[in-house]
Amino acid sequence: MTDRYQQLVNTPIGKIVSKQIGLPNPPRLERYEPGQPVVSGPVLLGAAPGGRLGEALSAVLASAHADTLTAMDEALRTAAADAGLNAAIFNPDAAPEDQRFKALVFDASGIADSEQLHAAWAFLHPAIRRVLPSGRVIVLGTPPEDCKLPEQAVAQRALEGLVRAVGKEVKKGATAQLVYVRPGGEAELESTLRFFLSPRSAFVSGQVVRIGAAVTAAATAETLEWERPLTGKVALVTGAARGIGAAIAEVLARDGAHVIGLDIPAMSQELTEGMSELGGSVLALDITSDTAPAEIASHVLEFHGGVDIVVHNAGVTRDKTLGRMTDELWSTVMSINLIAPQRIDKELFARKAVRKNGRIICVSSISGIAGNAGQTNYSTSKAGVIGIVEEFAPALAKRGVTINAVAPGFIETKMTAAMPLAIREAGRRMNSLSQGGLPVDVAETIAWFASPASRGVTGNIVRVCGQSLLGA
């Protein structure tokens, strides 16, 4: 649905009026177009003393052909040179007034106590007002649970507050993220850093992501084509006929996957038309039926020899306050949103239908994090989806499979278009980007999880909500 308010305030007159009377002014977000560079502007790379990620970060920036400058720290410059990154020096005291950056990347992994948090201020303070529209601020650290000393754990945990505050300050469509890298996970940075640097992450901000060691070793001759990383992969997407599901199918197909679109028989025509355009295939069935898991497993094994990516997107709402909610309304939502994905996964793994280096990706919701009045069934089911990810990530890692979830906030769909005007406008504006997201924003995040290069990304819940003011 068109956001007419956003269109109005981005006109010359609208910009003046909205500024004078203090109205929100949603920026136009840059979104990915095939063929774009990872980052379209200078990147400033910095590090706290003792950081362990400088070389890994430099290698990714070199691979992405990023125009990179470094802070004046000699150890960082040496790490950059060792990684083949030819970077200029940024001296804030001598830099021209018009020097701007598309991204600020700071290795905070060396911060060992609260006093050393000053290093983050020292890097960000002279550069934060130089961030371009739709720019990126990415801070990398060590997960507090992996720190050897309590003082280090406290300081690393403090980075979450820093990053979330920065995400609310940068404005103009810029975003901020915190990436915790576990010891041993340094080599698994690339897919995540590329995603957060690029326009693919346009509606993701204020998030905390954990990267660990790869759940499976790369094939000896494996080379990844970053424009089409899913070439040769088979992806099953439930609820694929329209809305977010259709966008997920389109993005996965764009990235090279063969998509099996699944939806209920009543949606067969829309599903068939959509999959035909993408060169995909169709599976029409009700995922809550007793036979659905077996039918799905048999289909992927018989026609594709297995599946690489499973996206549990199918979901419904049946809203009523709890005192007015019938058994049917409760049970319908729970069956589709929470119980069916577990039944399907159980059957797929029992029959060894998910290939090694496979991906299970669930669609939760910000309602599962913050709760929502009139949606106790939906909020319960979507919190349960988060539970699936948290509970099964360790076990699936032993099988060489990752599991993650996206938690969308306000996304422009037919469902949100049907909301009352006041509620719809509140949903759009109550985030750091002052607008609703698009289905493609959810799809791009899922494509990052789905990448073969995301072998160290598991057990994460990433909100696609523009850093909503609601929830964690």
N, C-alpha and C positions, 0 to 999 in steps of 0.2 A: 504493500500500500504506500502511496505517496505521502511524504511528510511535508505538507504544504507550509507549515510554520517554518520549517528549515529552509524551504525555498524562498519564503518571504524575507527572512532576516539575512539572507545572503545576497539580496539585491542591494545596490548602492544606497538607496534610501532606507531600506530595512536595517542595514548595518548601523547607520547613524541613529535611527530611532531606538533600536534595541539597546545601543550603548548608552544613550541619554537617559533612558528610563530603567536601565538595569535588568533587561530581559535576557534570558539565556540566548547565546548565539552559537548554535551547533555548527561546528566546522564541517567542511566537506572532507571526508576521509579518503585517503588514497587506498585503493584496493588493487590487488594483483591482476595484471594482464600478462598472458603468456609471452615470453621473450624478454620481460623486464629483468634488469639486474637485481641481485639480492637487495642491495641498498643503493639508492640513487643520490649519493652525496657523501661528503667527508665523514669519516668515523674517527672519534677521539678515543684512544685506548689508554687506560690508566691502571695502576695497581697499588695496593698497600704494600709496604715492605714485607717480605717473606711470603708473598703470594706464590701459589704452585700452578696457576693456570695460564700464566703469560705465554708460554710457548704454544700450548694447545689453542688458545684464543687467536694468537698470531697466525697459526697455520690455517685456521678456518677463514680468517679475514683475507689471507693470501689466496686461498682457494676460491673465494668469492670475488676476487679482484676488487676488493674494497679500497677506496682511496683513504688511506689511514694515516693519522698523526698519532704520536705518542706523547704522553707527559714526559717530563724531563728526567724521570727516574732511570738511572743507568742500567740497573738489573733488568728492567722491563725492555729497554732498548736492545740489550744483548739477547734476551729471549726472542724478541721480534726478529732480529737479524738471523738468529739460528734457525728460525722457522721459515726463512726466505721472504719475510715481509719487509719491504723497503719503505720505511715510514719516516715522514718528516717530524720535526719537533714542534710541539705547541708550547710556547712561552706566554702565559696569560698576561704578563706585564708588558710584553712587546707586540702582542697580536693586534692586527688592525681591528677597528671597531666593527667592520662588516664581516669578520670571520664567523662563519656559521657551521653547524654540524648536523648531519642527518641522524647520527647516533652517538651516544656516549656509552662506552663499555668499560666497566670497572671491576677488576679482580680484587674482591675483598676477602679472599680465602686466607690471607696472611694475618688478618686482624685477630689478635690473641686475647685482648681484654677491652674493657669499655673505654679506656683512655685512647686506645688506638682507633676507635671509631672516628676520631678527628680526621684520619686520612681520607675517609669518604667525603667529609665536608670539604677538605682541601681540594679534592679532585672536582667535585660537583659545583662548588660555589662559583668559581670563575667561568664555568662552562654552561651552567643550566639555562641561563638566559640567551644562550647562543644556539639553542636547539631549534631546528627548522620546523615548520608545520608538518604534521604527521611524522614527527621524529620519534626516536626510540632512546630510552634509557634502560640499560641492562646491567644489573649488579649480580655478580657471581660470588658465591661463598661456599662454606662447608656446612653440611647439615648439623644442627646443634647436637643431635643424637650421636654423631660420629666424632665429636670433639673429645679430646683426651682430658681437658681440664675444665672445671666449672666456669672459670672466668672467660674462657674462649667460647663456650656454649652460650653464655649470656650475651656476649657481644655479637655472635653470629645470629642469634634470635632477634636482636635489636634491629638487624637489617630489614626485617619484614616491615616494621613501622616506618623506617626510612623510605623504602620503596613505595609503599602505599601512599605516603604523604606526597612524595614526588609525583606520583601518578595523578594526584589531585591538583598539583600546582602547574604542571607544564603547559596545559591547555593546547589550543590550536590543533587538536587531533593527535597530539603526541601521547605516547604511552610509556609505562615503566613496568619492569618485571624483575623478579628475583629468581635466580637459578642456583639451587644448591647442588653442588657436584660432590658426590661421595668419593673418597679416596679409591682409586682404581677406575673411576668413571671418566677420567680426563679425555680419553680417546673417543668418547661417545657424545661429545659436545656439538658436533657439526649440524645435525638435523635441527636441533633445538635453537641454536644460535641463528641459523639461517632463517628459521620460521619467525623468530621474534624480531630480527632485523628488518624483515621484508614487509611489504604491504599485505601479505597473507594474514597477518595478525592484527588487522586494522581495528577490530572491536574487542581485543583482548588486552586488558590492562590491570595492574595491581595484583598480578598472580604470582604464586610461589610454586615452582616446579622443582622436582628432585630427579637427578640423573645418577644412575649407578653404573656398575659394570654391565657389559652386554649379557643378555640372557642366552645368547647363542653366538658361536663363532661365525665370522663371515666366511663365505665360500672362498677358496683359494684364489680363484680368478674373478671374484665379484667386483664389478665396476658399476657405479651408480650414475645413471643419467639424471641429473637433478631436475631437468625439465619434465621428464616422464619417469619418475622413480618407481612407479608401480607396474611397469611393463612386464607382462608375463604373469601377473598376479590375478587371482580370482577373488572378488569381493562380494559378499552377501550383504544386502542392505534391506532391513525390514521397514515397512511403512514407506516404501519408495515411490509411491504413485504421485505424490504432490508435496508441496511445502518444503520443509527442511529435508525430508527424505529424498525428494527429487533433486535438490541441490547437492546433497551428499553424493548421490549416484553420478551426477554430472561431473563433479570435481574429481572423483575417483577415476572415472572414465577418461577425463582430460589428462590425468596423470598416468594413464596407460593401462589401468586395470580392466579386466572383463567383469562387468557388474551383473550379478543376479539380483534383479529387483523383485522383492517379495511384498505382497499386499493382499488384502482380503479379496475374494472373488468379485464382490460388488464394484471394486475399483479396477477390474481387469482391463477395461478399454483404455483408461488413462495410463495405467501401468505399461501396457503393451506399446502404446504410442511413444511413451517416454523412453523405454528401453530400446525400441527400434531406432530412435534417433541417436542413441549412444552406442549402438552395436552390441547391446547387452542381451540378456535373456530374462524370461519371466517365470516366476513361481507364484501362483495364485492360491492362497490357502489362509485359513484362520489359525494364527499361531497359538490360540488357546485350546484348539481341539486336542483330543487325546492322542491322535495319530500324527500331529504336526511335527514334533521333533524327529520321529523316524522318517517321515516323508522328506524333510529337509536334508537330513543326513544322507538318505538314499540318493536324492537328487544330485547333491554336490559330488558324491563319490562316483555315481554312474556317468555323469556328463562331464565332470571336470577333474576327476581323480582326487578331489579334496578341495579345500578352501583355504585361502591365506588370510583373509580379512573378514571378520564378522562384525557388522555394525548393528547394534540393537537400538534402532531408532523408533520403532512402532510404539505409539503411546496415545492415550486418550485422557480427556478430563470429563468428569461428571460432578459438577460443583453443587454443593449444598452445605450449609452449616451442619456440624456433626449431629446436633439434635434433630435435624430434619432429614438426614441422610439415610436412605433405605439400605437394606442388606444388598440389594442388587447393584446400587450405585457404588457401594464400597467394593464389592467383589469384582465387578467389571474392571474397574481401574487397577486393582491389585493383580488380577489375572493377566492383563495385557502388559502392564508396565513393569511388573516385578517378577511374577511367577514364571511367565513364558520364557523370558531370557535365560533363567536358570535351567529350565527343563531342556531348552534347545542346546545350551552349552554342554550339559551333562551327556546328552546323546551324541553330540559331535565328538566329544573327547572319548567317550566309551567306544566309539567306532573308529577312532583315530582319523577323523575326517579333517582336523585342523593341522595344517602342515607346520613343520618346524620353522621358527622365526615368524610364526603367525601372530595375528593381532586380533584381540577382542576389544571392541570399543563400544561403550555404553553411552546413551544419552540420558543424563539426569536433568536437573533443573535447579535454578536458584531457589525455587520453592522447597526443594529438598534440603537446602541449607538454612534458609531463613524461616520457612513455614509461610503459610498464606491463609488468611481467614476464608472460610468457605471451601477450602481445598484440603481438608485433613486426609482424605483418601489419596489425592495426588501427591501431596507433600510426603506422606508416609512412603508411598511407592518409590518416589524419586530419592528419598534418603536411603531407602533400601538398596537402590542401584549403586549408590556410593558405597554401601556396605559390601556389595558384591565385589567391587574393585579392591577395596581394602583387605577383604578376607582372602580372596583368591590370588592376588598378585604373587605372593611368595611361592605357592604351589605351582602356578602356571609357569613361573620363571624356571623352575626345575624341568619343565617340559620344553623350554625354549620358546615360550609364548609370552607376550606382554598383554596387560589389560589396563585400560585407562578409561576415563569418562570425561565428557564435556558437560557443563552445566549452563545452558543458555539462560540469559535474562530476557529482557524485552526484545523480541525479534519480530520484524514486520512480516506477518503472515495473515492469511484469511481469518485465523482465530483471533489475533489481536485487533484486526480491523473491525471485528464485530463488538469490541468492548465499548462501553459508554465513553463519550468524548473525554470527560474529565479524568477517568481512570487511565485511558489510553495516553493522554498527554503527560500525566504524572509518571507513567511507566517509561515513557520516552526520555523525559528530562532528568530523572533521578539517577544519573550516573555521571561520571567524570567527562564523558564525551557529549552529554546533553542530547542524545538521540537514540533511537532504536537501532538495533543491528539488523543485518540482512541474513537470510538463510545461508548465503555463501560464506558468511563469517563462521558459522558453525561447521560448515563443510570443510573449510580450509584447515581448521583446527583438527578435525578428524583425519584429514589427509596427512598432516604432520605426524599424528600418532601412528598412522598406517604405514608410513615410510619404512622400507627395510633398514634404513640408517638409524631409526629410532629404537635400536636394540637395547639401549640402556634406560629408556623412558617407560617406567611401569609403576602402577599404583598411584597415579596422579589424577586429581580432579581439577580440571581447569574451567573456570567460569568464562563464558563468552557473553559478557554483559556490559562492556564499556566501563568497568569498575563501578558496578552498582553501589549505591549508598546503603543498600539493604544486604544483610548477611555478613559473612566473614570477610 
